[in-house]
Amino acid sequence: MGRRSEGDGEAWIAVEVRAPRWAVWCVAVCSVVMGMAGVALVALRW
């Protein structure tokens, strides 16, 4: 029981730590890509 609870706790912590990082990276990359696309569209229009 003790070992399982510790292992599960570590596993959950690893998942919780990794998920937010991937989410932040995805949002950052998407925002940068969208920003570059918007600038490109404005530049092409002008």
Beta strands, then each sheet from edge to edge (+ up, - down):
end
